[in-house]
């Protein structure tokens, strides 16, 4: 599974294209490594909210910063509204990051499974 340390989450795309994390702190940065620089690649993340305290993670807003291959990027979401982790305790968001030629990700989120 995935885990964050001091608010930082690193996702190595070469290790697979799915992962799961249960939030135990606010995620303030996400670093994607080994993203192919040509073609389309994806990473789908199951993000599980803590059972007793709601933590934050987002994309296209301002709470979480993103890097792809060490370069700062702003994820793109449908309609430009961004994505923020559901606050429902023990709730689940399924978030897919879509990379085209290793650039900033397009984000598709299915939210608040509970």
Backbone as JSON Lines, residues from 0, in Angstrom:
{"i":0,"aa":"X","n":[0.81,-1.2,0.0],"ca":[0.0,0.0,0.0],"c":[0.85,1.25,0.0]}
{"i":1,"aa":"X","n":[0.17,2.34,-0.1],"ca":[0.81,3.65,-0.09],"c":[0.76,4.22,1.33]}
{"i":2,"aa":"X","n":[1.68,5.1,1.65],"ca":[1.64,5.79,2.93],"c":[2.31,7.15,2.79]}
{"i":3,"aa":"X","n":[1.9,8.05,3.66],"ca":[2.52,9.38,3.66],"c":[3.41,9.5,4.88]}
{"i":4,"aa":"X","n":[4.46,10.3,4.73],"ca":[5.39,10.59,5.81],"c":[5.52,12.1,5.9]}
{"i":5,"aa":"X","n":[5.2,12.65,7.06],"ca":[5.23,14.1,7.27],"c":[4.44,14.83,6.19]}
{"i":6,"aa":"X","n":[3.3,14.26,5.8],"ca":[2.42,14.89,4.82],"c":[2.79,14.63,3.37]}
{"i":7,"aa":"X","n":[3.89,13.93,3.12],"ca":[4.37,13.7,1.76],"c":[4.06,12.27,1.31]}
{"i":8,"aa":"X","n":[3.49,12.15,0.11],"ca":[3.17,10.86,-0.49],"c":[3.94,10.74,-1.79]}
{"i":9,"aa":"X","n":[4.7,9.65,-1.94],"ca":[5.44,9.4,-3.18],"c":[4.82,8.19,-3.86]}
{"i":10,"aa":"X","n":[4.53,8.34,-5.16],"ca":[3.93,7.26,-5.94],"c":[4.87,6.93,-7.09]}
{"i":11,"aa":"X","n":[5.4,5.71,-7.09],"ca":[6.31,5.25,-8.13],"c":[5.49,4.48,-9.16]}
{"i":12,"aa":"X","n":[5.25,5.1,-10.31],"ca":[4.42,4.5,-11.36],"c":[5.03,3.19,-11.88]}
{"i":13,"aa":"X","n":[6.35,3.04,-11.82],"ca":[6.97,1.82,-12.32],"c":[6.64,0.6,-11.45]}
{"i":14,"aa":"X","n":[6.12,0.84,-10.23],"ca":[5.79,-0.26,-9.32],"c":[4.36,-0.76,-9.53]}
{"i":15,"aa":"X","n":[3.62,-0.15,-10.45],"ca":[2.24,-0.57,-10.72],"c":[1.35,0.64,-10.91]}
{"i":16,"aa":"X","n":[0.12,0.39,-11.35],"ca":[-0.75,1.53,-11.63],"c":[-1.95,1.63,-10.7]}
{"i":17,"aa":"X","n":[-1.91,0.94,-9.55],"ca":[-2.95,1.09,-8.53],"c":[-2.31,1.08,-7.15]}
{"i":18,"aa":"X","n":[-3.0,1.7,-6.21],"ca":[-2.53,1.7,-4.84],"c":[-3.62,2.17,-3.91]}
{"i":19,"aa":"X","n":[-3.44,1.94,-2.63],"ca":[-4.42,2.31,-1.62],"c":[-3.72,2.99,-0.46]}
{"i":20,"aa":"X","n":[-4.37,4.02,0.09],"ca":[-3.84,4.7,1.26],"c":[-4.99,5.01,2.21]}
{"i":21,"aa":"X","n":[-4.78,4.74,3.49],"ca":[-5.69,5.2,4.52],"c":[-5.06,6.44,5.14]}
{"i":22,"aa":"X","n":[-5.78,7.54,5.09],"ca":[-5.21,8.8,5.58],"c":[-5.01,8.75,7.09]}
{"i":23,"aa":"X","n":[-3.81,9.1,7.52],"ca":[-3.48,9.2,8.94],"c":[-2.98,10.6,9.28]}
{"i":24,"aa":"X","n":[-2.96,11.46,8.26],"ca":[-2.51,12.84,8.4],"c":[-2.98,13.59,7.15]}
{"i":25,"aa":"X","n":[-2.9,14.92,7.17],"ca":[-3.18,15.7,5.97],"c":[-2.07,15.44,4.96]}
{"i":26,"aa":"X","n":[-2.44,15.17,3.71],"ca":[-1.45,14.98,2.65],"c":[-1.22,16.34,2.0]}
{"i":27,"aa":"X","n":[0.0,16.86,2.16],"ca":[0.31,18.2,1.66],"c":[1.11,18.19,0.37]}
{"i":28,"aa":"X","n":[1.67,17.02,0.01],"ca":[2.4,16.93,-1.26],"c":[2.33,15.5,-1.79]}
{"i":29,"aa":"X","n":[2.21,15.42,-3.13],"ca":[2.22,14.13,-3.81],"c":[3.27,14.22,-4.92]}
{"i":30,"aa":"X","n":[4.2,13.27,-4.91],"ca":[5.24,13.22,-5.93],"c":[5.08,11.94,-6.73]}
{"i":31,"aa":"X","n":[4.84,12.08,-8.04],"ca":[4.79,10.93,-8.93],"c":[6.17,10.76,-9.56]}
{"i":32,"aa":"X","n":[6.72,9.56,-9.47],"ca":[8.02,9.28,-10.06],"c":[7.89,8.21,-11.13]}
{"i":33,"aa":"X","n":[8.85,8.18,-12.04],"ca":[8.91,7.19,-13.12],"c":[7.66,7.18,-13.99]}
{"i":34,"aa":"X","n":[7.12,8.37,-14.24],"ca":[5.98,8.5,-15.14],"c":[6.52,8.49,-16.57]}
{"i":35,"aa":"X","n":[6.01,7.6,-17.44],"ca":[6.5,7.57,-18.82],"c":[6.33,8.94,-19.5]}
{"i":36,"aa":"X","n":[7.33,9.33,-20.28],"ca":[7.29,10.64,-20.93],"c":[6.64,10.62,-22.31]}
{"i":37,"aa":"X","n":[6.27,9.44,-22.77],"ca":[5.52,9.34,-24.03],"c":[4.32,8.43,-23.81]}
{"i":38,"aa":"X","n":[3.23,8.76,-24.48],"ca":[2.02,7.96,-24.36],"c":[1.18,8.32,-23.15]}
{"i":39,"aa":"X","n":[0.19,7.47,-22.9],"ca":[-0.74,7.69,-21.8],"c":[-0.5,6.65,-20.71]}
{"i":40,"aa":"X","n":[-0.42,7.1,-19.48],"ca":[-0.31,6.2,-18.35],"c":[-1.27,6.66,-17.26]}
{"i":41,"aa":"X","n":[-1.68,5.74,-16.41],"ca":[-2.64,6.08,-15.36],"c":[-2.2,5.51,-14.02]}
{"i":42,"aa":"X","n":[-2.71,6.11,-12.96],"ca":[-2.56,5.57,-11.63],"c":[-3.87,5.79,-10.89]}
{"i":43,"aa":"X","n":[-4.48,4.7,-10.43],"ca":[-5.72,4.8,-9.67],"c":[-5.43,4.54,-8.21]}
{"i":44,"aa":"X","n":[-5.89,5.47,-7.37],"ca":[-5.62,5.43,-5.95],"c":[-6.93,5.32,-5.17]}
{"i":45,"aa":"X","n":[-6.99,4.32,-4.29],"ca":[-8.09,4.23,-3.34],"c":[-7.65,5.03,-2.12]}
{"i":46,"aa":"X","n":[-8.39,6.11,-1.83],"ca":[-8.06,6.95,-0.68],"c":[-9.15,6.73,0.37]}
{"i":47,"aa":"X","n":[-8.74,6.2,1.52],"ca":[-9.69,5.87,2.58],"c":[-9.54,6.9,3.71]}
{"i":48,"aa":"X","n":[-10.65,7.5,4.05],"ca":[-10.64,8.5,5.12],"c":[-10.49,7.77,6.47]}
{"i":49,"aa":"X","n":[-9.79,8.4,7.38],"ca":[-9.61,7.86,8.73],"c":[-10.97,7.6,9.38]}
{"i":50,"aa":"X","n":[-11.02,6.66,10.31],"ca":[-12.28,6.3,10.96],"c":[-12.7,7.28,12.05]}
{"i":51,"aa":"X","n":[-11.76,8.08,12.57],"ca":[-12.11,8.95,13.69],"c":[-11.88,10.44,13.44]}
{"i":52,"aa":"X","n":[-11.08,10.79,12.44],"ca":[-10.78,12.2,12.17],"c":[-10.6,12.39,10.67]}
{"i":53,"aa":"X","n":[-11.28,13.39,10.1],"ca":[-11.19,13.64,8.66],"c":[-9.91,14.41,8.34]}
{"i":54,"aa":"X","n":[-9.09,13.85,7.44],"ca":[-7.87,14.5,6.99],"c":[-8.07,15.03,5.57]}
{"i":55,"aa":"X","n":[-7.15,15.89,5.1],"ca":[-7.3,16.53,3.8],"c":[-6.31,15.99,2.78]}
{"i":56,"aa":"X","n":[-6.76,16.0,1.55],"ca":[-5.96,15.73,0.36],"c":[-6.78,16.28,-0.78]}
{"i":57,"aa":"X","n":[-6.16,16.93,-1.75],"ca":[-6.93,17.49,-2.85],"c":[-6.1,17.52,-4.13]}
{"i":58,"aa":"X","n":[-6.74,17.93,-5.21],"ca":[-6.06,18.11,-6.5],"c":[-6.69,19.28,-7.21]}
{"i":59,"aa":"X","n":[-5.86,20.16,-7.72],"ca":[-6.36,21.32,-8.44],"c":[-6.85,22.43,-7.53]}
{"i":60,"aa":"X","n":[-6.71,22.24,-6.24],"ca":[-7.08,23.29,-5.28],"c":[-5.78,23.81,-4.67]}
{"i":61,"aa":"X","n":[-5.74,24.02,-3.37],"ca":[-4.53,24.64,-2.82],"c":[-3.91,23.89,-1.65]}
{"i":62,"aa":"X","n":[-4.51,22.81,-1.17],"ca":[-3.99,22.16,0.03],"c":[-2.83,21.22,-0.25]}
{"i":63,"aa":"X","n":[-2.83,20.6,-1.44],"ca":[-1.83,19.59,-1.76],"c":[-1.06,20.01,-3.0]}
{"i":64,"aa":"X","n":[0.28,19.98,-2.93],"ca":[1.1,20.28,-4.1],"c":[1.49,18.98,-4.79]}
{"i":65,"aa":"X","n":[1.72,19.06,-6.1],"ca":[2.03,17.87,-6.9],"c":[3.3,18.09,-7.71]}
{"i":66,"aa":"X","n":[4.07,17.01,-7.87],"ca":[5.2,17.01,-8.79],"c":[5.13,15.76,-9.64]}
{"i":67,"aa":"X","n":[5.58,15.88,-10.88],"ca":[5.72,14.75,-11.79],"c":[7.17,14.78,-12.26]}
{"i":68,"aa":"X","n":[7.92,13.74,-11.92],"ca":[9.32,13.7,-12.29],"c":[10.13,14.87,-11.74]}
{"i":69,"aa":"X","n":[9.74,15.37,-10.57],"ca":[10.46,16.47,-9.94],"c":[10.01,17.86,-10.34]}
{"i":70,"aa":"X","n":[9.08,17.97,-11.29],"ca":[8.59,19.27,-11.75],"c":[7.23,19.55,-11.14]}
{"i":71,"aa":"X","n":[7.07,20.72,-10.56],"ca":[5.78,21.1,-9.98],"c":[4.71,21.22,-11.03]}
{"i":72,"aa":"X","n":[3.54,20.65,-10.76],"ca":[2.42,20.68,-11.7],"c":[1.12,20.96,-10.94]}
{"i":73,"aa":"X","n":[0.13,21.44,-11.69],"ca":[-1.22,21.59,-11.14],"c":[-2.13,20.61,-11.86]}
{"i":74,"aa":"X","n":[-2.68,19.63,-11.14],"ca":[-3.58,18.68,-11.78],"c":[-4.79,19.39,-12.4]}
{"i":75,"aa":"X","n":[-5.35,18.77,-13.44],"ca":[-6.49,19.32,-14.15],"c":[-7.71,18.46,-13.83]}
{"i":76,"aa":"X","n":[-8.82,19.11,-13.49],"ca":[-10.05,18.38,-13.2],"c":[-11.16,18.85,-14.14]}
{"i":77,"aa":"X","n":[-12.14,18.0,-14.35],"ca":[-13.26,18.33,-15.22],"c":[-13.96,19.59,-14.71]}
{"i":78,"aa":"X","n":[-14.14,20.56,-15.58],"ca":[-14.8,21.8,-15.19],"c":[-13.92,22.73,-14.37]}
{"i":79,"aa":"X","n":[-12.69,22.3,-14.06],"ca":[-11.76,23.16,-13.32],"c":[-12.08,23.33,-11.85]}
{"i":80,"aa":"X","n":[-13.01,22.54,-11.32],"ca":[-13.42,22.71,-9.93],"c":[-12.54,22.05,-8.91]}
{"i":81,"aa":"X","n":[-11.59,21.23,-9.35],"ca":[-10.7,20.55,-8.42],"c":[-11.37,19.35,-7.77]}
{"i":82,"aa":"X","n":[-10.6,18.64,-6.98],"ca":[-11.08,17.49,-6.2],"c":[-10.59,17.66,-4.78]}
{"i":83,"aa":"X","n":[-11.47,17.41,-3.82],"ca":[-11.07,17.39,-2.42],"c":[-11.58,16.09,-1.8]}
{"i":84,"aa":"X","n":[-10.74,15.46,-1.0],"ca":[-11.1,14.21,-0.35],"c":[-12.39,14.36,0.44]}
{"i":85,"aa":"X","n":[-13.27,13.38,0.31],"ca":[-14.51,13.37,1.07],"c":[-14.21,13.34,2.56]}
{"i":86,"aa":"X","n":[-15.02,14.02,3.34],"ca":[-14.79,14.12,4.78],"c":[-15.5,13.02,5.57]}
{"i":87,"aa":"X","n":[-16.31,12.2,4.9],"ca":[-17.03,11.14,5.6],"c":[-16.05,10.18,6.26]}
{"i":88,"aa":"X","n":[-16.18,9.98,7.57],"ca":[-15.28,9.09,8.29],"c":[-15.39,7.69,7.71]}
{"i":89,"aa":"X","n":[-14.26,7.06,7.43],"ca":[-14.14,5.74,6.8],"c":[-14.63,5.71,5.36]}
{"i":90,"aa":"X","n":[-14.95,6.88,4.79],"ca":[-15.38,6.96,3.39],"c":[-14.23,6.71,2.44]}
{"i":91,"aa":"X","n":[-14.57,6.34,1.22],"ca":[-13.56,6.0,0.21],"c":[-13.77,6.84,-1.03]}
{"i":92,"aa":"X","n":[-12.68,7.42,-1.54],"ca":[-12.66,8.07,-2.84],"c":[-11.75,7.25,-3.75]}
{"i":93,"aa":"X","n":[-12.17,7.03,-4.99],"ca":[-11.34,6.39,-6.0],"c":[-10.89,7.47,-6.96]}
{"i":94,"aa":"X","n":[-9.59,7.72,-7.01],"ca":[-9.05,8.84,-7.77],"c":[-8.09,8.3,-8.83]}
{"i":95,"aa":"X","n":[-8.36,8.62,-10.1],"ca":[-7.49,8.2,-11.19],"c":[-6.74,9.41,-11.73]}
{"i":96,"aa":"X","n":[-5.42,9.29,-11.79],"ca":[-4.55,10.31,-12.35],"c":[-4.16,9.83,-13.74]}
{"i":97,"aa":"X","n":[-4.43,10.62,-14.77],"ca":[-4.15,10.26,-16.16],"c":[-3.05,11.18,-16.68]}
{"i":98,"aa":"X","n":[-1.93,10.58,-17.08],"ca":[-0.78,11.33,-17.56],"c":[-0.66,11.16,-19.08]}
{"i":99,"aa":"X","n":[-0.52,12.26,-19.81],"ca":[-0.27,12.23,-21.25],"c":[1.13,12.78,-21.47]}
{"i":100,"aa":"X","n":[2.01,11.95,-22.0],"ca":[3.4,12.33,-22.26],"c":[4.11,12.86,-21.01]}
{"i":101,"aa":"X","n":[3.79,12.27,-19.85],"ca":[4.48,12.6,-18.61],"c":[4.19,13.97,-18.05]}
{"i":102,"aa":"X","n":[3.16,14.64,-18.55],"ca":[2.84,15.99,-18.1],"c":[1.89,15.96,-16.9]}
{"i":103,"aa":"X","n":[1.39,17.13,-16.52],"ca":[0.49,17.22,-15.38],"c":[-0.7,16.29,-15.57]}
{"i":104,"aa":"X","n":[-1.2,15.72,-14.49],"ca":[-2.26,14.72,-14.63],"c":[-3.65,15.34,-14.76]}
{"i":105,"aa":"X","n":[-4.46,14.62,-15.51],"ca":[-5.9,14.86,-15.5],"c":[-6.44,13.98,-14.38]}
{"i":106,"aa":"X","n":[-7.39,14.49,-13.61],"ca":[-7.88,13.76,-12.44],"c":[-9.36,13.45,-12.59]}
{"i":107,"aa":"X","n":[-9.7,12.19,-12.36],"ca":[-11.09,11.75,-12.36],"c":[-11.33,11.1,-11.0]}
{"i":108,"aa":"X","n":[-12.34,11.6,-10.26],"ca":[-12.59,11.07,-8.92],"c":[-14.04,10.59,-8.77]}
{"i":109,"aa":"X","n":[-14.16,9.4,-8.24],"ca":[-15.45,8.87,-7.8],"c":[-15.43,8.96,-6.29]}
{"i":110,"aa":"X","n":[-16.41,9.65,-5.71],"ca":[-16.27,10.05,-4.32],"c":[-17.29,9.47,-3.37]}
{"i":111,"aa":"X","n":[-16.86,9.4,-2.12],"ca":[-17.69,9.16,-0.94],"c":[-18.41,7.83,-0.95]}
{"i":112,"aa":"X","n":[-17.68,6.76,-1.27],"ca":[-18.23,5.43,-1.07],"c":[-18.21,5.17,0.43]}
{"i":113,"aa":"X","n":[-19.33,4.79,0.97],"ca":[-19.37,4.56,2.43],"c":[-20.38,3.49,2.79]}
